[in-house]
Amino acid sequence: MTDISTQLRRAAEVYADSYPPDLWGGGGAPDPAITTLTPSTASAAAGPVTVTVDGTNFEPTSKVEINQVEQATTYVSPTRLTVSYDPSAAGTVQFTVRNASDEESNSVPFTVAAITATDVSAWTVEEVKDFVCDHPDLVDVVADFERAGKNRSTLLIWLETFHEDFSQPGPAGDED
């Protein structure tokens, strides 16, 4: 008859690579790790951008998270994932990768730059209108850039009307 410690050692050897790996002290899958983001910065006015996440230990089920929110992710290889990101406000967001077994990578910053006058002047009138409709809080900034840049009068009128409509309180009696 063998003692219990011999039986436990034998069980540990047999099940060392089984799930869950840390139950027997066996090595599980290594944590994913991000080495680079390309690009690592974008303009808040740029619209959606495809970000390539390079690193190690990615799996076909790995998901990119931006500020801890899971994103639709395309698996390319064990060292590359891609994700579409639509930055809307200036600042810094954090990219991480999470594998299906809940291992999480290091956090890597992605900088979102504010819109610039160059951005606005490069857009068509329809692109400016679409951006303002998506970001009504930036209508004054866009109008200022437009006045300083191309100064398209019909667009300026639309921006001023949009601002007035957006900033007016609702009909009387709407307040609770």
N, C-alpha and C positions, 0 to 999 in steps of 0.2 A: 504494500500500500504506500502511495506517495503522499507526501505532506502537501498542504494547501498552497504553499508558496511555489512549489514545483509546478503544480497545476496552473496557477496564475501566470507563471513565466511562459509556460507552453501556450496558453491562450493568447498572451500578448504577442508571441511570435507569429501565431496563426493569423491573428486579426490585426496586425500592425498597420496594414494598408487598407483597412476597411473603414466604413463610415460609422460613426463620426471618428475621424482619425485621432483626435486628442484623447479619446476615451482610454486608449491603451498607450498613449504617449507617442504614437506614431506620427510622422510628419504629414501634415495636410498639404493642400495646394498652397504655394507661396502667395503672399498678398500681391495684388497688382500694384504697379508703380508707374507714375507719370514722369517722363523725362522732359518732354516739350509739348507746347501747344503751338500750332501754326494756323493762322496768325495768333499772336498773343494779345492783340489789341484790335479794336474796331471802333468806328464812329457810331454813336447812338443813332445817327441818321442814315447809316449805311444800309439798313434793312438786313434781311437774313444773310448770314455768312456761314460757310462750311468750315468748321474747325477740325483740324486733324490732331488727334491726340496720340502721341507716340510714347511708348513706354515698354513695360515687360509684364508678363503673366496675365495677359488679357485672354478671355475665353469667349466663345461664340455667344454666350448669354450675358456678357459684361454690359453694364449700362453706365453711361456718362451721367453724372449728376452735376447740376449747376446750382450752387447755393443749396445743396442737399435735396434738390428736386430732380427726379429722374427724367431723362430726356430720351426721345427716340434715337437709338444708337445703331450705327452700321458697323458691324464687325468686319475688319479687313484682314487682320492676321493677329497672331499672339502678341505682336508689338505695335499694332495700329488699329485705332477706332476713328470713326468720323461722326460728327453730329452737326446738325443745323442749329444755329443760335441767332436769335433776333434781338440784339441789344436795344433797349428802349430808353435807358437812363444812364447818364454819366456816372462813373464810379468803378469799383472793382468787384468782380464776382469770383467765386472760387469753383474750380473744376475738380472733381474727384471721379474715380472709377470704382464701381462696386460689382463684384462677381456674384454669381448666383448663391454661393455659399456664404454670402454676407461679408466677405473680406473687402476692406476699403483701402484705396490707395492714399498716397499723400495728397495734399491739397495744393493746387497750383493756381496762382492769380491770373485773371484775364482782365485787362483794362478796357473800359468802355469810355471813349473820349466824347466830350460834348460835341454837338453839331457845330459846324463852322459856316461862315459866310460863303466859303468856297463850295461846301456841300450844297447849300441852297441855290447858289447861282448856277450850279451844274445840272440841277433838276429841271425837268419840264414842269409846266404849270400843273399838269395832272399829278405828277409825283409830289409836288409841294402840297397840293390839296389832300392827297392821300396821307401824307405824313402828318399834316395838321389834324386831320380827322382822327388819326390813331394816337396823336399826342397833343390834345387840345391845350395842355398846360404850357406848351412851347409856342403858341401862336404869336405872342408878342416878340419872342426872340426871332422867329422866322420873319415876321414883318419888318423888324429892324434890319435884318440881314438883306432882305429884299430891297428896302429903301436905299441901303448903302451899295447894293450891287447892281443888278439888272434894272431894278425899278420898273417892273412890268405893271403898269397902272391898273389893268383889269384884275391882276392877281392881288394887288394891294387893296383894291376895293373889296374883293372877296374876303381877304384876311381880316379887314376891319369889320365887315359884316359878320363874319364867323365869330370874331371876338365879342362883338356886341350881343349876338344871339347866345353865345356860350356863357357869358358873364351875367346875363340878366337873370333875376330870380324868376321862379316859375309863377304861374297865374296865382292871383290872390286866393287864399283859402286852401292852397296846396300844402301849407305847412301843418304839421301835426303838433 
